[in-house]
Amino acid sequence: MLLVNTETIAGKEIESIGLVKGTMVQSKNIGRDITQALKSLVGGELTAYTEMMNESRDIATQRMVEEAEKLGADAIVNVRYASSSIMKASSEILAYGTAVKFK
């Protein structure tokens, strides 16, 4: 499955199928929360959170691709990501785009 963040794909004529999306809501565990809180005292990257968000993005992307595949799509254009806090200890990642078929 081809994923692009542009509205078109060079050299391809496309037909829009529809919006597809994938989501992932992940919470922090207490151990990770404590170690990252201590790390924030001295500064620097909070690697456990970076890893958690990267994993969440990968899962949300895979869910979006699976939805597009069910529609028979060849690609997803205009791929975007959004994140939000659901509650104090959890975040949502949303991957979305337009599923297309090649003509």
C-alpha positions as CSV (number, residue, x, y, z in Angstrom):
1,M,0.0,0.0,0.0
2,L,1.4,3.3,-1.0
3,L,1.0,6.1,1.5
4,V,1.7,9.8,0.6
5,N,1.0,13.1,2.3
6,T,0.2,14.8,-1.0
7,E,-3.1,15.1,-2.8
8,T,-1.8,13.3,-5.9
9,I,0.7,10.7,-6.9
10,A,3.1,11.6,-9.7
11,G,2.4,9.6,-12.8
12,K,-0.8,8.1,-11.5
13,E,-4.4,8.9,-12.3
14,I,-6.4,8.2,-9.2
15,E,-10.1,7.8,-8.2
16,S,-11.1,8.6,-4.7
17,I,-12.8,5.9,-2.7
18,G,-13.3,7.6,0.6
19,L,-11.9,8.6,4.0
20,V,-10.0,6.0,6.0
21,K,-8.7,6.2,9.5
22,G,-7.0,4.3,12.2
23,T,-6.8,5.1,15.9
24,M,-4.8,4.0,18.9
25,V,-5.4,5.0,22.5
26,Q,-2.5,4.2,24.8
27,S,-2.1,4.8,28.5
28,K,1.2,5.2,30.4
29,N,2.0,2.6,33.0
30,I,2.9,3.7,36.5
31,G,6.5,2.5,36.3
32,R,7.1,4.4,33.0
33,D,5.4,7.5,34.5
34,I,7.6,7.6,37.5
35,T,10.9,7.1,35.6
36,Q,9.9,9.7,33.0
37,A,8.9,12.2,35.7
38,L,12.3,11.8,37.3
39,K,13.9,12.2,33.9
40,S,12.0,15.5,33.3
41,L,13.7,16.9,36.4
42,V,17.1,16.9,34.6
43,G,15.8,17.5,31.1
44,G,16.3,15.7,27.9
45,E,14.2,13.4,25.7
46,L,11.7,11.2,27.5
47,T,12.5,8.1,25.4
48,A,9.9,5.8,27.0
49,Y,7.2,8.3,25.8
50,T,8.8,8.7,22.4
51,E,8.8,4.9,22.0
52,M,5.2,4.7,23.2
53,M,4.0,7.4,20.7
54,N,6.0,5.8,17.8
55,E,4.4,2.4,18.5
56,S,1.0,4.0,18.7
57,R,1.5,5.8,15.4
58,D,2.6,2.5,13.8
59,I,-0.5,0.7,15.0
60,A,-2.9,3.6,14.0
61,T,-1.2,3.6,10.5
62,Q,-1.7,-0.2,10.2
63,R,-5.3,0.1,11.1
64,M,-5.8,2.8,8.5
65,V,-4.1,0.7,5.8
66,E,-6.3,-2.3,6.8
67,E,-9.4,-0.2,6.4
68,A,-8.2,1.0,2.9
69,E,-7.4,-2.6,1.9
70,K,-11.0,-3.6,2.8
71,L,-12.2,-1.0,0.3
72,G,-9.9,-2.3,-2.4
73,A,-7.6,0.8,-2.4
74,D,-4.2,0.9,-4.1
75,A,-3.0,3.9,-2.1
76,I,-3.8,6.4,0.6
77,V,-3.2,10.1,-0.3
78,N,-3.2,13.2,2.0
79,V,-2.1,11.1,5.0
80,R,-2.2,13.1,8.2
81,Y,-1.7,12.4,11.9
82,A,-3.3,14.0,14.9
83,S,-2.9,13.4,18.6
84,S,-4.9,14.3,21.6
85,S,-5.1,13.7,25.3
86,I,-8.1,11.5,26.2
87,M,-7.6,11.7,29.9
88,K,-4.7,12.5,32.2
89,A,-2.8,9.3,31.7
90,S,-3.7,8.4,28.0
91,S,-3.2,9.8,24.5
92,E,-4.9,9.1,21.2
93,I,-3.2,8.9,17.9
94,L,-5.3,9.3,14.8
95,A,-4.0,8.5,11.3
96,Y,-6.3,9.4,8.4
97,G,-6.3,10.0,4.7
98,T,-8.2,9.4,1.4
99,A,-8.2,5.9,0.0
100,V,-7.8,5.8,-3.8
101,K,-7.7,3.4,-6.7
102,F,-5.4,3.7,-9.7
103,K,-7.3,4.2,-13.0
